[in-house]
């Protein structure tokens, strides 16, 4: 898959969501409302629990393990089902109201027939702003597009011993075929996610970084 033009539907758009809890159902209802607001069909993907079903490096807490296992299971789905690319979301993703038009700039600014991932939500601002650039040393996995090649690559890199989800995607970036954009196309809501992501410090940083470029948080839905 070499094209950087995207079409999303329920076959390739997955939102990781916790089932069978009041908080999980509340968060999924909010994601459905966003789905309708931005015309983005999505499939609810059952979040993994914190009991390891894969081999993990030491030092991870149950929340990190559960979050990582949820992402890993989707990467495996992409590879096993031969999906060209997929949009993976956590259950607190908020979209820039102009995210589609800014994503449409990507093929004009980047030519990469071997792209691995497009990060819509990362930990650091990038320069220059309002331009797609290579993602380097970036964390967070609130929203990203990953190609079949990228999913296979990250699974291969950590075959036999997995780490936290955003450490693995950060390592995928070292291949030089991942891209991102600032102001971010997705930010996380700033309330506790049901799948183990950090949220308070991340959200304060988001607000500060957007304020520095006079970009309003209410640009996101």
C-alpha positions as CSV (number, residue, x, y, z in Angstrom):
1,X,0.0,0.0,0.0
2,X,1.9,3.1,-1.2
3,X,-0.9,5.7,-1.4
4,X,-1.2,8.3,1.4
5,X,-4.9,9.0,0.6
6,X,-7.3,7.4,3.0
7,X,-10.9,6.2,3.3
8,X,-12.2,5.1,6.6
9,X,-15.1,2.8,7.5
10,X,-16.0,0.2,10.1
11,X,-13.7,-2.3,8.4
12,X,-10.6,-0.3,9.1
13,X,-11.4,2.1,12.0
14,X,-11.1,0.6,15.5
15,X,-11.8,2.3,18.8
16,X,-10.4,0.4,21.8
17,X,-13.2,0.4,24.5
18,X,-13.8,-1.3,27.8
19,X,-17.0,-3.4,27.9
20,X,-19.3,-4.2,30.8
21,X,-18.5,-1.2,33.0
22,X,-20.5,2.0,33.5
23,X,-17.4,4.2,32.7
24,X,-16.6,2.1,29.6
25,X,-20.2,2.4,28.3
26,X,-20.2,6.2,29.0
27,X,-16.9,6.7,27.1
28,X,-18.2,4.6,24.2
29,X,-21.3,6.6,24.0
30,X,-19.2,9.8,23.7
31,X,-17.1,8.2,21.0
32,X,-20.2,7.3,19.1
33,X,-21.4,10.9,19.3
34,X,-18.0,12.1,17.9
35,X,-18.3,9.4,15.2
36,X,-21.6,10.9,14.1
37,X,-20.4,14.5,14.4
38,X,-17.4,13.9,12.1
39,X,-19.0,11.2,9.9
40,X,-16.5,8.6,10.9
41,X,-17.9,5.0,11.2
42,X,-15.9,3.0,13.7
43,X,-15.9,-0.5,15.1
44,X,-15.8,-0.9,18.9
45,X,-12.7,-3.1,19.8
46,X,-12.9,-4.8,23.2
47,X,-10.1,-3.6,25.4
48,X,-7.8,-6.2,26.8
49,X,-7.5,-6.8,30.5
50,X,-4.3,-6.3,32.5
51,X,-3.5,-10.1,32.8
52,X,-0.8,-10.8,30.2
53,X,-1.7,-13.0,27.3
54,X,1.6,-12.2,25.6
55,X,5.2,-12.0,26.9
56,X,6.0,-8.6,28.3
57,X,9.2,-6.9,29.6
58,X,9.3,-6.3,33.3
59,X,8.1,-3.1,35.0
60,X,4.8,-2.6,33.3
61,X,1.7,-2.1,35.4
62,X,-1.6,-3.9,34.5
63,X,-3.0,-0.7,32.8
64,X,0.0,-0.5,30.5
65,X,-0.2,-4.2,29.8
66,X,-3.9,-4.0,29.0
67,X,-3.5,-1.0,26.8
68,X,-0.5,-2.6,24.9
69,X,-2.4,-5.9,24.4
70,X,-5.3,-4.0,22.9
71,X,-3.1,-2.3,20.3
72,X,-1.2,-5.5,19.6
73,X,-4.4,-7.4,19.0
74,X,-5.4,-4.9,16.3
75,X,-1.9,-5.0,14.7
76,X,-2.3,-8.8,14.5
77,X,-5.8,-8.3,13.0
78,X,-4.4,-5.9,10.3
79,X,-1.7,-8.4,9.3
80,X,-3.9,-11.6,9.5
81,X,-6.8,-10.0,7.7
82,X,-4.6,-8.3,5.0
83,X,-6.0,-4.8,5.8
84,X,-4.1,-2.2,3.9
85,X,-4.2,0.3,6.7
86,X,-6.3,1.1,9.8
87,X,-7.1,4.0,12.0
88,X,-6.7,3.0,15.7
89,X,-8.3,5.2,18.4
90,X,-8.3,5.1,22.2
91,X,-11.6,5.9,23.9
92,X,-10.8,9.5,24.7
93,X,-9.8,10.8,21.3
94,X,-11.0,14.2,20.3
95,X,-10.7,15.3,16.6
96,X,-9.7,18.6,15.2
97,X,-12.7,19.9,13.2
98,X,-10.4,20.3,10.2
99,X,-8.7,16.9,10.6
100,X,-9.9,15.5,7.2
101,X,-8.7,18.5,5.2
102,X,-5.3,18.5,6.9
103,X,-4.9,14.8,6.4
104,X,-5.7,15.4,2.7
105,X,-2.5,17.5,2.6
106,X,-0.4,14.5,3.4
107,X,0.1,13.0,-0.1
108,X,1.1,16.5,-1.4
109,X,3.8,16.9,1.4
110,X,5.0,13.4,1.8
111,X,6.0,10.8,-0.9
112,X,6.8,7.5,0.8
113,X,5.8,4.2,-0.7
114,X,7.0,2.4,2.4
115,X,5.2,4.4,5.1
116,X,4.6,2.7,8.4
117,X,2.4,5.0,10.4
118,X,0.7,8.4,10.5
119,X,0.5,9.8,14.1
120,X,-2.5,12.1,14.6
121,X,-1.8,12.3,18.4
122,X,1.7,12.5,19.8
123,X,3.5,13.8,22.8
124,X,5.5,16.8,21.4
125,X,4.8,19.7,19.1
126,X,6.8,19.4,15.8
127,X,8.2,22.1,13.6
128,X,7.4,23.6,11.3
129,X,3.8,23.7,12.3
130,X,1.0,23.2,9.8
131,X,3.2,20.7,7.9
132,X,3.6,17.0,7.8
133,X,7.0,16.0,9.1
134,X,8.7,12.8,10.1
135,X,7.8,11.5,13.6
136,X,10.8,11.1,15.8
137,X,10.9,10.3,19.5
138,X,7.1,10.8,19.8
139,X,4.9,9.0,22.3
140,X,1.1,8.5,22.8
141,X,-1.2,6.2,20.9
142,X,-4.5,8.1,21.2
143,X,-5.0,8.1,17.5
144,X,-2.9,6.9,14.6
145,X,-3.1,5.3,11.2
146,X,-0.9,2.2,10.7
147,X,-0.2,0.4,7.4
148,X,-0.1,-3.4,7.1
149,X,3.6,-3.0,6.6
150,X,3.9,-0.9,9.7
151,X,1.9,-3.4,11.8
152,X,4.0,-6.3,10.5
153,X,7.2,-4.3,11.3
154,X,6.3,-3.4,14.8
155,X,5.2,-6.9,15.6
156,X,8.5,-8.2,14.2
157,X,10.5,-5.7,16.2
158,X,9.1,-7.0,19.4
159,X,8.5,-10.6,18.6
160,X,8.6,-12.6,21.8
161,X,8.7,-9.6,24.2
162,X,6.4,-6.6,24.1
163,X,6.6,-3.2,25.8
164,X,4.1,-0.4,26.4
165,X,2.2,0.6,23.3
166,X,3.7,4.0,22.8
167,X,7.2,2.8,23.4
168,X,6.7,0.3,20.6
169,X,5.3,2.9,18.2
170,X,8.1,5.2,19.2
171,X,10.6,2.5,18.2
172,X,8.7,2.0,14.9
173,X,9.5,5.6,14.1
174,X,13.2,4.8,14.0
175,X,12.7,3.2,10.7
176,X,12.1,6.7,9.2
177,X,8.7,6.0,7.6
178,X,6.3,7.6,10.2
179,X,4.8,11.1,10.1
180,X,3.0,13.5,12.2
181,X,1.5,17.1,12.2
182,X,1.1,20.0,14.6
183,X,-1.3,21.3,15.8
184,X,-2.3,17.7,16.5
185,X,-5.2,16.3,14.6
186,X,-6.3,14.3,17.6
187,X,-5.9,15.2,21.3
188,X,-7.0,13.2,24.3
189,X,-9.9,14.4,26.3
190,X,-8.2,15.0,29.6
191,X,-10.3,12.6,31.6
192,X,-9.3,9.1,32.7
193,X,-9.3,6.7,29.9
194,X,-10.7,3.2,30.5
195,X,-7.8,1.4,28.9
196,X,-4.9,2.6,31.1
197,X,-3.6,5.7,29.3
198,X,-2.1,8.5,31.4
199,X,-4.2,11.7,31.1
200,X,-3.7,14.5,33.6
201,X,-0.2,15.6,32.8
202,X,-0.6,14.8,29.1
203,X,-3.7,17.1,28.9
204,X,-2.1,20.0,30.7
205,X,0.8,19.8,28.3
206,X,-1.6,19.8,25.3
207,X,-3.4,22.9,26.6
208,X,-0.1,24.7,27.2
209,X,1.3,23.8,23.7
210,X,-1.8,24.8,21.9
211,X,-1.9,28.1,23.9
212,X,1.6,28.9,22.7
213,X,0.4,28.9,19.1
214,X,-2.9,30.5,19.9
215,X,-4.8,27.4,18.9
216,X,-8.0,26.9,20.9
217,X,-8.9,23.6,22.5
218,X,-12.4,24.1,21.3
219,X,-11.1,23.5,17.8
220,X,-11.6,19.8,18.8
221,X,-14.8,17.9,19.0
